[in-house]
């Protein structure tokens, strides 16, 4: 069976579109996010610096994933694509900030993550509400609402300890990873129904 990635032309935009339509890509991102969430939940006593490294790496991976997603929907408008690119750049910037040595306090780490969750949730929700042909639109609305609420919560109620912050981030990453993996499996079933079978 030919996958969207294999059938994509050699043009960079076509390659990105093919990669974004590959269910393995989305599933891999979901699994990595779940692993990051489990690590934070199992070892919440680690230092703020360790928590910042885990979150920073996840945000960098999320930034790359969102950038690929920007080119994966054929019917997306230019505005929606620009929103996804903006979200990917914001994720990468937040990831770099978390990985820098300066992010060693709970308050600063919570501020960076809270702002990203809030802005990312609003952007995801906006795209999902305006793009009626968006695949898995209902799940995108759910993720947008969840991110917005989580961002407001973190910014409104400052976390006083690295343990509490690690648990909060762990729950969020676990939920996000499960949703991403679910979307990937839905995409897999859609591709199996639409792609021609090899004789």
NORNOR-V159744 format. One line per field, one symbol per residue. burial: + if it has 24 or more other C-alpha atoms within 12 Angstrom, else -. Layout:
burial = ???
//
This chain:
burial = --+++----------++++++++++++++++++++++++++--+---++++++++++++++++++++++++++--+---++-+++++++++++++++++---++++++++++++++++++++++++++--+--+++--+++++++++++++++++--++--++++++++++++++++++++++++-+------------
//
